[in-house]
Amino acid sequence: MKEYKVEFVTVKKKFMSVIVNAENRSAALTLAKSMKEEDFEQVESVRGSEWKVRNDWSILDFFGIGK
C-alpha cells in the first residue's frame, strides 16, 4: 500500500483600492485604514478551495535513492 499526502487549501482574498491626497505614504495609509469599505473606489472578493493528493515525497526521491 502506498502513502499519500492529502492537502486542503482555502484562499480568501479581498482587494480594495482608493486614491487619497496626503502629505506622505504613512499619512495615506492611515487615511485609507480609517475609511469604510463603501468609500473605496474598487472592491473585489475571491474565495477558492482546492484538494490535492500527492505521493509521499522526499528530496532523496529526486536523486533516485528514496524508498
N, C-alpha and C positions, 0 to 999 in steps of 0.2 A: 504494500500500500504506500502511496506517495503522500508527502506532506505539502500542504498548500497554505499560503498566507492570504487571508481574505481581508480586504480593507474597505471601509466605507468612508467616503469623503463628502462632506457637506460644505458648500460655499455660499455665503450670503454677502453680497456686495451692494453698497449704496453709494452712488455718485451724485454730488451736488456741486453746483458752481454758481458764483455770483461775482460781479465786478464791483469793487468798492474803491472809494477815494480815501487815502490815508497817507500819513507822513512817512511811514516806513513799513517793512514787511511784518514786523511784530504787531504794529497797530492794525494793519489789515487783517491779520489772523485773529486778533482779539475782537475786532468788529464783526467778522464773519461768524465766529463762535457764539456771539451774543444774539445772532439773528434766528428767527423762527424758520422752519423748513419752507413754509409757504412764501417767504420773502426771497428765496433763491430763484434764479432765472431758469435753471435746468436741474431736474431731479430725475434720477433713474435708479431702479432697483432690479437686481438679478439674484435669483436663488437657484441653485442646482445641487444635485447629488449624484453620486456615481459609486457603483460597486466594482471592485477589482479583485481578480483572483490571480495570484502569482505563485509560481513554483517556489519552494523553499530555495533560497539562493545565497551564495556567499562569494567572496572575492576569489576563493580557491576554484570555484566553478569556471571563472573567467580564464584561468590558466590550465584548465583541464585536469586538475588534481583534486577536485571536490569529491563528494560522495559517489 
